[in-house]
């Protein structure tokens, strides 16, 4: 995450198996309204495709958003809300 003047954004960075950065870090969310995005949860499959889930306030309430990437770090479409209701979402680690 990186904080701006009045909001936070989600950034990501690909790494090789040794932990060496590949390329530059990149902005995940595309919201330009000044809303905050935080609590990122990244995941990667065995083919190095990635998905990043985060909490977002662009609609005025807390909602979960997601963006998918191919193994080269290219977005697989735009980010999208992942909850199926208009109420406020929650994001908690399940044990």
Secondary structure by P-SEA (a helix, b strand, c coil): ccccccbbbbbbbbbccccccccbbbbcccccccccccbbbbbbcccccbbbbbbbcccccbbbbbbbbccccccccccccccccccbbbbbbcc
